[in-house]
Structure formats: structure tokens, C-alpha cells
Amino acid sequence: MAQQTILLTRLMVGMYVIGVDRSWLQTPFLRHKFKIKDQSEIEALRRAGITEVTIDTGKGLDVVDHEPSRSALVETVLVESPAPAHPIASSAASSSLLPTVRLAENLSKAMQRRAEWIDRLNVLFEQTRITGLVQYDAACRFIDEIIGDILDRQAACYAALVLRQPDPTLHEHGLTVSTLSVMLGHSLKYPRERLQQLGIGGLMHDIGLTRLPLNIVKRQKTMSPAQQALYESHTTEGSTILEKSGSSDQAVLAIVKGHHNLTAQIEQTGETAAADHESTRLIGIIDQYDELVTGQTGLTPMSSNQALTQLYQRHRADEALSQVVSYLIRAIGVYPLYSVVALSSGEIAVVGAITPGKAHLPLLYICRDQSGKTCLPPVPLDLVHEPEGGRTIRDVRNAAREGLDVEAVLRQVAA
């Protein structure tokens, strides 16, 4: 039997399906192996949220076209999959319809709150560095604040992460992983208690690094075996810190212990253990994502799209991990609200609204023309109405490196 795993976008009538990237119980199909007879069966798989299928080329057609480019993988997963029917999707859609002045105010508030949180976390992490203990109750109250703010202004909270400086401090990285984890958990309809566990786990996942020398914390591309072993000990150090500080939450301890070893087998059985392992994978993937976009290991910082594409390629052979990456891709989106993009025309624009069902065709505000001249006021461009062969988004840019103030651009639109 000749098997091949392909993206759903490459599935066609005449191919013989023998597997999908999720449980068959979550699909509308009674049979688990069948030949695709018409396009409606492919659409049913797509509506079920399936992004990859395994085919038997001995019983059906083989793939004749070429593998999609790496740069297209992220957009394929998001655009060709059904729009996720979860809170973050509906929240993002409603946020995209807000007046630009409200968008600017939300972003301003999110950045202000993040700056306040970073200052408070600096004190908390420094105390841990000195005492070897963490103020766990204070961290739990802190996460309550984060969850409340995220539920109020999710898109702006994500934008505040994107607009930060690269190479963050340990506590800034913890705040980012915590924020993104809560966003993703909320999108998956996790209950409040589990969001709290994700938030604490994300915030504390690297707390063990506070007990290691700074040259190990700011690790380089390569380390000696002794340095690598010392660095890897931070997961054990972290769980020790939490236990000594009075934490008995097994889900949080599992995240701190296991976020660097995502392929480890679950020692315990049962629903609780499975949920803890799922939370650990989620935190681990987001941890890797933030390392890629900020260049924490001495690498060149990537755009969100580049990082998501690399994660998708890195974990596509592991069903559980690739599913988490797919969830993250859908939650963040191809071109998130507030992001800065470069067009095929050479113009630079800010994403001002997400088009429901067409996330790859947002409403833009062009703030710099082809010659690099600032557009005052910014010029609106709805890509849905762009003619065939017209302007398209070429890539996502870093606002700071482009010298752009996204909040100012939105206020100029509203003026």
C-alpha cells in the first residue's frame, strides 16, 4: 500500500482516503476509508476542520501537482479551512467592524496595560531570583487581570505583543506566552479554571531560569554539553520553586516540567492527565513561536507568518502537535488586525479590518506609497474589491523597523 499525507487543498475526486488529521468521530463520515466520488465529500471534510488527509495511491489517484511553497502553508491552513466557530473568531470579526478611533484607543490601552504588567512582573521575577520562591497568589491575581483584559480587547492585546521590541526579558517572554495561551485556550472554549491554569503555566514556564547564571538564560545558537545540561535543568528548577512556594496545581506543574519535551509519553492515564498533557503541548508550541518571532536563541527574528510556517513544517509529522499549530494559525490569522503589510505594488499599509470568511483579503489603510512617501490621510483599500491581477499582500512587516506608529495611523484615518 502506497500511502501519502497531503494537504486537504490537494485532495481531488478519485483519490482514496485512508486517514485524516483528527478523530473520525469528529467527522460526518461513517466510513474511515473511501474513494472521493464528488467535490461535496471534500467540502464535508473541510467543514469538519480537517487540514490534512492520508491517501492510498494504490487504490486511487496519486498527486500530480507540486507541493505548495513553504510561504503558502500558513495561508493554506487558515484560508482553506472553515472559519473557526469559536469566541476568538467572533470577537476578531466584531473588532474588525469597530471605528478606527476605537481601534486606536483599544491599542493604546492594551499597550499601556502591558507596560504596567511588565513593571510588576519585573519585581516578581527579581524576588524569585533572590529568594528562590515565587509569590504564587499574586501571580494568580495577575492572571485574572490578564484574562479580563484579553476578553475585552483580544485583537489589541495581540497587537501589543507584535509591536514590542525583539529579544525580550525573561518576564516579558513569560507574559507573552501567558497572553497567547489564554487567547488560544479561550478560542478552544476552555473553561475559566483551565484558562487560569494556562495563564499561570505560561507565565511561570521558564521561572526556573531565574536560578541559573545569566549567560545560560540568554543562550546562544550553540552551547557546550555542560551548558546545555544546565539550561535543561530549568524545568526541574521551576517545578521545585513552585512546589516550595505552595503551588499544588498539577496542570501548572506539568506545564513547567514538560514544555520542552512535547513528545514525551504520558505517565498517568485518565481525562485529567490527557488535559494536562494537551495544555503542556499548547504552552510548548507557543513558547517556540515566541522564540522564533523575537530571535531569543540568537537567530534573526521572524515575522508571525514565517514563524507559523516553520512550526507547521517542524511538527507536521506529529498529529497532536500539528493540530495545536493549526489552532494557533487560525487564532492569530494570516494578517491580524493592526499588522503592517507590504503590498505587491510597493505600498505599505496597516490592517484595519478582517473580512469575515476571507481573512486573506482584509481592509487596509495605505500609509506609505510606492515611493516611500507618507500618505496623509491614509488611503483605504479593500482587497475584496481589488480586480484580478491587482494589488496583493506580499509580506508582513515589523512596524518598529518600518518606523510606523500603528496607533497614529488609525487616528489619522479617524480624523
Backbone torsions as a table, in degrees:
resi	resn	phi	psi	omega
1	MET	NA	123.7	179.4
2	ALA	-95.1	108.3	-178.7
3	GLN	-100.1	150.2	175.5
4	GLN	-152.1	130.8	176.4
5	THR	-96.0	127.5	-175.8
6	ILE	-133.6	161.3	172.8
7	LEU	-67.6	148.4	-178.8
8	LEU	-59.0	-30.9	-179.7
9	THR	-62.5	-16.9	-178.8
10	ARG	-99.0	-4.8	179.1
11	LEU	-70.7	139.3	-179.3
12	MET	-141.7	164.1	177.8
13	VAL	-58.3	132.7	-179.6
14	GLY	104.6	-13.5	176.6
15	MET	-83.4	152.9	-176.7
16	TYR	-109.3	112.1	-176.0
17	VAL	-87.1	131.8	177.3
18	ILE	-123.9	-4.0	179.9
19	GLY	-167.8	155.6	177.3
20	VAL	-134.5	169.0	-173.6
21	ASP	-86.6	26.0	173.4
22	ARG	-158.8	173.3	-179.4
23	SER	-62.4	139.1	177.8
24	TRP	-62.8	-22.7	178.5
25	LEU	-65.0	-19.8	179.4
26	GLN	-93.2	9.1	-179.8
27	THR	-116.6	164.1	-179.8
28	PRO	-84.9	8.5	-172.8
29	PHE	-99.4	131.7	176.4
30	LEU	-79.9	-34.3	178.5
31	ARG	-89.9	145.2	-178.3
32	HIS	-103.1	-7.5	176.6
33	LYS	-140.8	123.0	-177.2
34	PHE	-164.3	157.7	176.3
35	LYS	-88.9	136.3	177.5
36	ILE	-71.3	118.9	-177.0
37	LYS	-98.3	-29.3	178.2
38	ASP	-153.2	168.5	-174.7
39	GLN	-63.1	-26.6	-178.4
40	SER	-62.8	-31.0	178.5
41	GLU	-69.6	-36.1	176.1
42	ILE	-66.3	-41.8	179.2
43	GLU	-63.5	-36.7	178.6
44	ALA	-64.9	-39.8	175.9
45	LEU	-63.4	-41.1	179.9
46	ARG	-64.5	-42.5	179.4
47	ARG	-65.4	-25.5	178.5
48	ALA	-78.8	-0.9	177.9
49	GLY	86.7	12.3	-178.4
50	ILE	-79.5	134.0	-179.8
51	THR	-114.4	-21.4	178.6
52	GLU	-136.3	145.7	176.8
53	VAL	-133.1	156.1	174.2
54	THR	-108.8	131.7	-177.8
55	ILE	-117.9	155.2	174.7
56	ASP	-106.0	105.9	-176.4
57	THR	-73.7	-9.3	176.5
58	GLY	-81.0	-20.1	-179.0
59	LYS	-111.1	-5.0	-179.7
60	GLY	-154.9	-171.8	-178.0
61	LEU	-63.9	151.4	174.9
62	ASP	-95.9	169.8	176.6
63	VAL	-80.0	131.3	-177.1
64	VAL	-113.5	-17.3	-179.9
65	ASP	-92.3	-179.6	-176.7
66	HIS	-90.6	156.0	176.5
67	GLU	-62.5	137.9	179.9
68	PRO	-64.4	153.1	-179.7
69	SER	-65.9	155.0	179.9
70	ARG	-58.4	-38.5	-176.6
71	SER	-67.8	-18.8	-178.5
72	ALA	-92.7	-9.3	-173.6
73	LEU	-63.0	-45.5	-178.4
74	VAL	-61.8	-46.3	-178.9
75	GLU	-64.9	-35.4	179.2
76	THR	-63.2	-46.8	-178.7
77	VAL	-59.8	-41.8	-176.6
78	LEU	-79.7	-49.2	-172.2
79	VAL	-72.5	-39.2	-175.4
80	GLU	-85.8	-10.3	175.6
81	SER	-92.0	156.5	179.7
82	PRO	-64.5	149.0	176.8
83	ALA	-61.4	125.1	-175.4
84	PRO	-66.5	130.2	-178.9
85	ALA	-90.1	70.4	179.9
86	HIS	-137.6	169.1	-172.6
87	PRO	-55.9	-40.3	-176.4
88	ILE	-67.1	-32.1	178.8
89	ALA	-68.0	-48.3	-179.3
90	SER	-66.6	-34.8	178.9
91	SER	-66.9	-42.7	179.4
92	ALA	-63.7	-39.7	179.9
93	ALA	-64.1	-43.1	-180.0
94	SER	-69.2	-36.4	177.9
95	SER	-62.6	-34.1	-176.8
96	SER	-68.1	-16.0	-179.4
97	LEU	-95.9	-0.8	-180.0
98	LEU	-69.7	149.0	173.5
99	PRO	-59.0	150.6	-176.4
100	THR	-61.3	-31.3	178.7
101	VAL	-65.3	-36.4	177.9
102	ARG	-70.1	-38.5	176.4
103	LEU	-60.0	-43.4	179.8
104	ALA	-63.5	-41.5	179.9
105	GLU	-66.4	-41.4	177.6
106	ASN	-60.7	-42.6	179.8
107	LEU	-65.5	-42.8	179.0
108	SER	-60.2	-44.5	-179.8
109	LYS	-66.0	-41.8	-179.3
110	ALA	-63.6	-40.8	-179.7
111	MET	-70.1	-36.3	177.5
112	GLN	-65.0	-45.9	180.0
113	ARG	-64.2	-40.3	179.9
114	ARG	-62.6	-41.4	178.3
115	ALA	-62.2	-40.2	177.8
116	GLU	-64.3	-43.7	-179.5
117	TRP	-63.3	-40.0	-179.8
118	ILE	-62.0	-42.5	178.1
119	ASP	-61.1	-43.5	-179.9
120	ARG	-68.2	-39.2	179.5
121	LEU	-68.2	-31.2	177.6
122	ASN	-59.2	-42.2	177.9
123	VAL	-65.8	-44.7	-177.6
124	LEU	-62.8	-44.8	-178.0
125	PHE	-70.7	-36.2	178.4
126	GLU	-65.1	-38.9	176.6
127	GLN	-62.1	-38.8	177.5
128	THR	-65.9	-38.8	179.3
129	ARG	-61.3	-37.0	-176.2
130	ILE	-81.7	-43.7	-171.3
131	THR	-98.3	-21.7	-175.5
132	GLY	79.9	9.2	178.1
133	LEU	-127.3	154.7	178.4
134	VAL	-120.7	141.9	177.5
135	GLN	-77.1	85.6	-170.2
136	TYR	-65.3	-41.0	179.0
137	ASP	-62.1	-40.4	178.7
138	ALA	-65.0	-38.3	178.3
139	ALA	-64.4	-38.9	179.3
140	CYS	-64.9	-42.4	177.4
141	ARG	-64.0	-37.0	179.2
142	PHE	-61.5	-44.4	179.9
143	ILE	-65.1	-35.8	175.6
144	ASP	-56.4	-41.9	178.6
145	GLU	-64.0	-44.6	-178.8
146	ILE	-61.0	-46.0	-179.1
147	ILE	-60.4	-44.6	179.3
148	GLY	-60.9	-41.5	-178.7
149	ASP	-69.4	-38.2	179.6
150	ILE	-64.0	-41.8	-179.4
151	LEU	-65.6	-25.5	179.8
152	ASP	-81.7	-38.4	-173.0
153	ARG	-148.2	69.8	-174.2
154	GLN	-63.2	-49.0	-176.7
155	ALA	-60.6	-41.0	-179.3
156	ALA	-68.8	-36.6	177.5
157	CYS	-63.0	-41.2	178.0
158	TYR	-66.3	-41.4	179.8
159	ALA	-61.3	-36.9	178.9
160	ALA	-61.9	-31.6	176.3
161	LEU	-70.2	-42.9	-176.7
162	VAL	-64.6	-35.1	-173.7
163	LEU	-85.2	2.6	-179.3
164	ARG	-77.2	172.9	179.3
165	GLN	-81.9	152.5	177.6
166	PRO	-71.3	172.4	178.7
167	ASP	52.7	63.3	-175.8
168	PRO	-73.5	163.8	173.9
169	THR	-71.7	171.2	-178.9
170	LEU	-60.1	-43.7	-177.9
171	HIS	-74.4	-29.0	174.7
172	GLU	-66.6	-41.6	177.6
173	HIS	-62.1	-43.0	178.1
174	GLY	-61.3	-40.4	178.7
175	LEU	-64.2	-40.8	179.8
176	THR	-65.4	-47.9	180.0
177	VAL	-61.9	-39.7	178.3
178	SER	-62.8	-47.2	-178.0
179	THR	-62.1	-49.0	-179.8
180	LEU	-64.9	-35.0	179.9
181	SER	-66.5	-41.9	177.5
182	VAL	-64.8	-41.4	177.9
183	MET	-59.3	-47.1	-177.2
184	LEU	-69.5	-40.6	177.4
185	GLY	-62.2	-39.0	177.5
186	HIS	-65.5	-38.6	179.1
187	SER	-64.5	-27.3	179.3
188	LEU	-91.9	9.5	176.3
189	LYS	63.6	33.8	174.9
190	TYR	-67.6	145.3	177.4
191	PRO	-68.4	165.2	-175.3
192	ARG	-57.8	-41.3	-179.0
193	GLU	-59.5	-39.8	-179.4
194	ARG	-74.1	-33.3	174.3
195	LEU	-61.1	-40.1	177.9
196	GLN	-61.9	-42.6	178.8
197	GLN	-64.4	-42.2	177.5
198	LEU	-63.0	-43.4	-179.3
199	GLY	-61.5	-47.4	178.8
200	ILE	-65.6	-44.1	179.8
201	GLY	-61.1	-42.4	178.1
202	GLY	-65.0	-41.1	-179.3
203	LEU	-66.9	-38.2	-173.1
204	MET	-100.0	3.2	-170.4
205	HIS	-59.8	-30.9	-180.0
206	ASP	-110.2	19.9	-175.9
207	ILE	-60.7	-26.0	178.1
208	GLY	-62.9	-22.1	179.2
209	LEU	-67.6	-18.3	178.4
210	THR	-66.5	-16.4	-179.2
211	ARG	-98.6	4.1	-178.5
212	LEU	-109.5	158.3	177.4
213	PRO	-59.2	148.4	-176.3
214	LEU	-62.2	-30.8	179.9
215	ASN	-69.7	-17.8	174.7
216	ILE	-86.7	-38.5	179.1
217	VAL	-61.6	-47.0	177.2
218	LYS	-89.2	66.1	-172.8
219	ARG	-69.8	151.8	179.2
220	GLN	-96.2	-177.1	-179.4
221	LYS	-60.7	-38.6	-179.1
222	THR	-125.7	143.7	176.1
223	MET	-135.5	155.0	176.5
224	SER	-68.7	160.4	178.0
225	PRO	-54.8	-37.9	179.6
226	ALA	-66.9	-42.2	178.4
227	GLN	-65.9	-40.3	179.6
228	GLN	-63.0	-42.8	179.3
229	ALA	-63.9	-40.0	178.5
230	LEU	-65.3	-42.1	178.7
231	TYR	-62.0	-44.7	-177.4
232	GLU	-66.3	-17.5	179.3
233	SER	-73.5	-8.2	-175.8
234	HIS	-67.1	-23.3	177.5
235	THR	-69.8	-40.8	176.1
236	THR	-68.5	-42.2	177.6
237	GLU	-59.6	-41.0	-178.3
238	GLY	-63.9	-45.2	-180.0
239	SER	-65.8	-33.9	177.1
240	THR	-65.2	-42.9	178.3
241	ILE	-59.3	-46.3	-177.8
242	LEU	-65.4	-43.1	-179.5
243	GLU	-64.0	-42.7	178.1
244	LYS	-66.5	-25.7	-178.5
245	SER	-87.8	1.9	174.7
246	GLY	99.7	8.1	178.9
247	SER	-82.3	127.9	176.4
248	SER	-122.0	12.5	-179.1
249	ASP	-75.8	108.2	-175.4
250	GLN	-64.0	-31.6	179.2
251	ALA	-65.3	-43.8	178.8
252	VAL	-66.3	-44.0	178.8
253	LEU	-62.3	-37.7	178.2
254	ALA	-63.4	-39.8	178.7
255	ILE	-63.4	-48.5	-177.8
256	VAL	-63.5	-40.4	-178.6
257	LYS	-73.5	-35.6	-167.3
258	GLY	-112.7	3.8	-172.3
259	HIS	-69.0	-13.1	177.5
260	HIS	-100.5	-3.2	-178.1
261	ASN	-129.5	72.8	-170.2
262	LEU	-76.4	-13.7	-179.0
263	THR	-99.2	6.1	-179.9
264	ALA	-66.1	147.4	178.2
265	GLN	-77.6	146.9	178.1
266	ILE	-75.2	125.0	179.5
267	GLU	-77.0	-41.6	179.3
268	GLN	-89.0	164.4	176.6
269	THR	-121.1	167.4	179.1
270	GLY	109.9	167.2	-176.4
271	GLU	-63.0	-40.4	-178.0
272	THR	-63.5	-44.8	179.5
273	ALA	-64.0	-40.3	179.5
274	ALA	-64.5	-41.0	178.9
275	ALA	-65.4	-41.1	178.4
276	ASP	-62.6	-40.7	180.0
277	HIS	-66.5	-39.4	177.6
278	GLU	-62.8	-42.2	177.9
279	SER	-64.0	-38.3	178.5
280	THR	-63.7	-43.1	177.4
281	ARG	-62.0	-41.8	-179.2
282	LEU	-61.3	-48.1	178.9
283	ILE	-63.2	-41.3	-178.8
284	GLY	-61.9	-41.4	178.9
285	ILE	-66.8	-43.2	179.9
286	ILE	-66.9	-35.9	175.0
287	ASP	-58.5	-47.2	178.3
288	GLN	-63.5	-40.9	179.5
289	TYR	-58.6	-47.3	-177.6
290	ASP	-68.1	-33.4	176.0
291	GLU	-62.7	-38.5	-179.0
292	LEU	-70.5	-42.5	-175.7
293	VAL	-77.2	-18.7	-179.4
294	THR	-108.8	-5.1	178.2
295	GLY	65.3	42.1	-174.1
296	GLN	-69.5	-24.6	-177.1
297	THR	-99.1	26.1	178.9
298	GLY	85.2	4.7	179.1
299	LEU	-88.9	165.5	176.5
300	THR	-70.9	128.3	179.3
301	PRO	-57.1	140.7	-179.5
302	MET	-104.1	160.5	169.2
303	SER	-73.8	164.7	178.1
304	SER	-56.8	-44.7	-179.2
305	ASN	-62.3	-42.5	179.4
306	GLN	-63.6	-42.0	-179.0
307	ALA	-65.6	-43.7	179.9
308	LEU	-65.7	-37.8	177.5
309	THR	-63.4	-43.7	180.0
310	GLN	-64.7	-40.9	178.3
311	LEU	-63.9	-40.2	179.3
312	TYR	-62.1	-43.0	178.3
313	GLN	-68.4	-40.1	-176.5
314	ARG	-63.4	-37.3	-171.4
315	HIS	-114.7	11.5	-173.6
316	ARG	-67.2	-20.6	178.8
317	ALA	-80.7	-13.3	-179.7
318	ASP	-106.3	112.5	-173.1
319	GLU	-57.9	-45.9	-176.7
320	ALA	-66.5	-43.8	-178.1
321	LEU	-72.0	-40.0	179.2
322	SER	-64.6	-30.3	177.6
323	GLN	-67.4	-40.4	176.9
324	VAL	-62.7	-42.1	178.1
325	VAL	-60.6	-42.3	178.9
326	SER	-62.7	-41.2	176.3
327	TYR	-59.5	-42.9	-178.7
328	LEU	-65.7	-40.3	178.3
329	ILE	-60.3	-44.3	-178.6
330	ARG	-68.8	-36.2	-178.7
331	ALA	-69.8	-42.7	-178.9
332	ILE	-78.1	-42.3	179.8
333	GLY	92.0	163.0	179.2
334	VAL	-68.3	-51.6	179.8
335	TYR	-128.4	87.8	-174.5
336	PRO	-62.3	154.9	172.9
337	LEU	-53.1	138.0	-179.8
338	TYR	81.9	-8.6	-176.8
339	SER	-73.2	155.1	179.5
340	VAL	-101.2	130.1	-176.9
341	VAL	-129.3	152.4	173.8
342	ALA	-104.5	136.1	-179.0
343	LEU	-95.7	162.3	178.1
344	SER	-61.8	-20.8	179.7
345	SER	-81.1	-11.1	-176.4
346	GLY	97.8	-5.2	178.6
347	GLU	-76.9	156.6	177.2
348	ILE	-116.4	137.3	-175.7
349	ALA	-143.4	163.2	175.3
350	VAL	-110.6	135.9	177.8
351	VAL	-74.1	119.6	-176.8
352	GLY	-108.3	-13.5	178.7
353	ALA	-164.1	144.6	177.7
354	ILE	-99.5	130.2	179.4
355	THR	-81.4	116.9	-179.8
356	PRO	-55.3	127.7	179.0
357	GLY	81.2	-8.3	179.8
358	LYS	-139.3	62.5	-173.9
359	ALA	-62.5	-21.1	-179.7
360	HIS	-84.2	-1.4	-179.2
361	LEU	-126.6	68.0	-176.9
362	PRO	-79.3	171.1	170.6
363	LEU	-85.2	129.4	-177.0
364	LEU	-116.2	158.4	170.1
365	TYR	-121.8	107.8	-178.1
366	ILE	-72.9	120.2	-177.7
367	CYS	-111.3	-5.7	177.9
368	ARG	-148.3	128.4	-176.6
369	ASP	-83.3	-174.4	-174.9
370	GLN	-60.6	-30.0	-178.4
371	SER	-87.0	-2.6	-179.5
372	GLY	92.2	4.7	-179.4
373	LYS	-80.6	138.1	179.6
374	THR	-67.5	135.6	178.8
375	CYS	-95.9	117.2	177.7
376	LEU	-126.6	114.6	-3.8
377	PRO	-76.3	165.1	175.7
378	PRO	-57.2	146.1	-175.3
379	VAL	-98.2	122.7	179.3
380	PRO	-70.6	143.7	176.4
381	LEU	-143.1	113.7	177.2
382	ASP	-95.5	108.9	-175.5
383	LEU	-66.2	-19.1	176.6
384	VAL	-61.1	-34.1	-176.5
385	HIS	-97.9	5.9	177.6
386	GLU	-71.9	131.8	-177.2
387	PRO	-66.8	160.1	177.8
388	GLU	-57.8	132.4	-177.1
389	GLY	84.3	2.3	-178.8
390	GLY	-83.0	-159.0	-176.3
391	ARG	-68.4	142.3	176.7
392	THR	-135.3	163.9	175.6
393	ILE	-79.1	128.0	-178.7
394	ARG	-91.3	-46.5	178.3
395	ASP	-163.3	171.8	178.5
396	VAL	-98.2	137.0	-177.3
397	ARG	-113.6	161.3	174.9
398	ASN	-87.7	122.5	-175.4
399	ALA	-59.9	-43.0	-178.6
400	ALA	-62.9	-43.8	-179.8
401	ARG	-68.7	-25.7	176.6
402	GLU	-84.7	-5.8	-179.3
403	GLY	70.1	32.6	-176.7
404	LEU	-110.4	141.5	172.9
405	ASP	-106.2	102.1	-174.6
406	VAL	-60.8	-42.1	179.2
407	GLU	-59.9	-42.3	179.7
408	ALA	-64.1	-38.9	178.8
409	VAL	-61.1	-45.5	-179.6
410	LEU	-65.1	-36.6	178.6
411	ARG	-69.5	-33.1	175.9
412	GLN	-65.3	-36.8	177.2
413	VAL	-63.9	-40.5	-176.2
414	ALA	-76.2	-18.3	-174.9
415	ALA	-67.8	NA	NA
